[in-house]
Amino acid sequence: MVIVKGGTRPPWVGLGAAVWVQIASGNSYSFSLYSHSLKSVLGFNQRQLTLLGVANDIGENVGLIPGIACNKFSPWVVLLIGALACFSGYGVIWLAVSRTVESIPYWLLWIALCIGTNSAAWLTTAVLVTNMRNFPLSRGTVAGILKGYGGISGAVFTEIYSVLLRNSSTSLLLFLAIGVPVLCLAMMYFVWPCTPASGEDPAERGHFLFIQAASFVLAVYLLTTTILDDVLNLSSLVSNVIVLVMVLLLMAPLAIPVKMTLHPSQGSRSGTLEHKGGSSESLIPQEGSGEKTEPLILPSPSTGIQGSFYDGDDVSDVDMLLAEGEGAVKRKRRPKRGEDFKFTEAIVKADFWLLFFVFFAGVGSGITVLNNLAQIGIAQGLHDTTILLSLFSFCNFLGRLGGGVVSEYCLMWKTIPRTVWMTFTQIIMIIAYLLFASAINGTLYAAVALLGVCFGTQVSIMIPTVSELFGLKHFGLFYNIMSIGNPLGALLFSSLLAGYVYDNEAAKQQGLYPSDSSSTCLGPNCFRLTFFVLAAVCGVGTLLSIVLTIRIKPVYQMLYAGGSFRLPQSTNH
């Protein structure tokens, strides 16, 4: 296995620190908390606001550069760039909303929001790629945990906004510009590639369960305290105590490395894939052992890229051709699904684009509702929409955490492809959109909850699926390509569709021309057509998901034969 800097540092330290970075990377989920200020203070109409929502999603999800950078630089470099982007982007937005600087052009605010939310792509890519490589045999569980905390980050920011900052959009933007970068700088040292866990430590399952339980307790706590703060007028002392308890719950995952340090066990010392005496004897079968399998992972020749797989790029083309001619090595073949793909090899595969369009249908439609959640609530008669955001964040968390856990269990039990759950959740999303469109009294909260769970499941399923079909070597790049489905959906469904329909309906209600309308739209017609279109999109996504599941079922039967994950043989050696 790859020798990494930090050597014997347990991967649980990096996972605990990654939780904090994932919370920070949820800054884009706070858009609905200050979007009303953008509209009222700066005088934007709904179409201008939804276009800013598109900038929010483009920045968050277009991470091709971070995906490439994570294979070129150490994680701390990627985190540092993310912190700087957060500071500069949200700093400009704060200057505008606080009126510190007057008359900032709309186009500059759009770019600033792209830069600020793009910090999420840098932060998420750094911690996700690092921890997926640190726990290569528990990809679904790790992805579920990290994306679960990312999903609940919206509730964390809501708690900070409503309890600590007393519903001040200006203070929230200042916190995003300064507080988030400071947190990332504090965590940089701890997020580092380590000797990967082998899955042989008997305590590993218990550690994962502890983190999952701690995250669930945190989610329930955030939802409960947000509701209490909305119903009761809590004092400043009580508010500070609430935030302090939240911080303590966020620190829970760090209890695992502390426990391992104070009470080391034999299992924890041997439960990593590492070299003994600089050799790889534990990974390469010996002669006479009856094993004919080639090494699964070879030491990386690069000392600059930690945690990457060996690709043999240091061997010249001439030497390789001579070796092939002499029969010393075999000519490289194209990788099979489950092995490490290069970018050019992956994008010509039908499964790659099927997964992309399935993910686009699920999250692209879901992000449209999230971006317009405040306006949807107001249109249906709610005055305070912070509870809607907290409910969505809580259910989003449940979907992300549960999607990782359930899909992992079903893989080990019956080798059921993860994409089966993408199919089921998109069917439920169709029901949720029809509930939104009906605007029946009492169904709004149920629709938000259903959509949150399904949205989160889509995210947590896509991540390990990409790594299992196309390998971990270029996982950061592939993951970020898939994530483009999020802003693409926001552009098509939120800006071009939802914003247009909303402003036209508001114009009808106020007797104004659409171009002059900056009023609030009330009633179910504000978004009804949008919800019908989103339901149709998820219908197409369901069909594509069924096709994808049928195609990749043999791959999962190969990878998870015998009830445990089998690292595929690298094709580049």
Secondary structure, 3 states (H helix, E strand, C coil): CCCCCCCCCCHHHHHHHHHHHHHHHHHHHHHHHHHHHHHHHCCCCHHHHHHHHHHHHHHHHCCHHHHHHCCCCCHHHHHHHHHHHHHHHHHHHHHHHCCCCCCCCHHHHHHHHHHHHHHHHHHHHHHHHHHHHHCCCCHHHHHHHHHHHHHHHHHHHHHHHHHHCCCCHHHHHHHHHHHHHHHHHHHCCCCCCCCCECCCCCCHHHHHHHHHHHHHHHHHHHHHHHHHHHHCCCCHHHHHHHHHHHHHHHCHHHHHHHHHHHCCCHHHHHCECCCECCECCCCCCCCCCCCCCCCCCCCCCCCCCCCCCCCCCCCCHHHHHHHHHCCCCCCCCCCCCCCCCCHHHHCCCHHHHHHHHHHHHHHHHHHHHHHCHHHHHHHCCCCCCHHHHHHHHHHHHHHHHHHHHHHHHHHHHHCCCCHHHHHHHHHHHHHHHHHHHHCCCCCHHHHHHHHHHHHHHHHHHHHHHHHHHHCCCCHHHHHHHHHCHHHHHHHHHHHHHHHHHHHHHHHHHHCCCHHHCCCCCCCHHHCHHHHHHHHHHHHHHHHHHHHHHHHHHHHHHHHCHHHCCCCCCCCCC
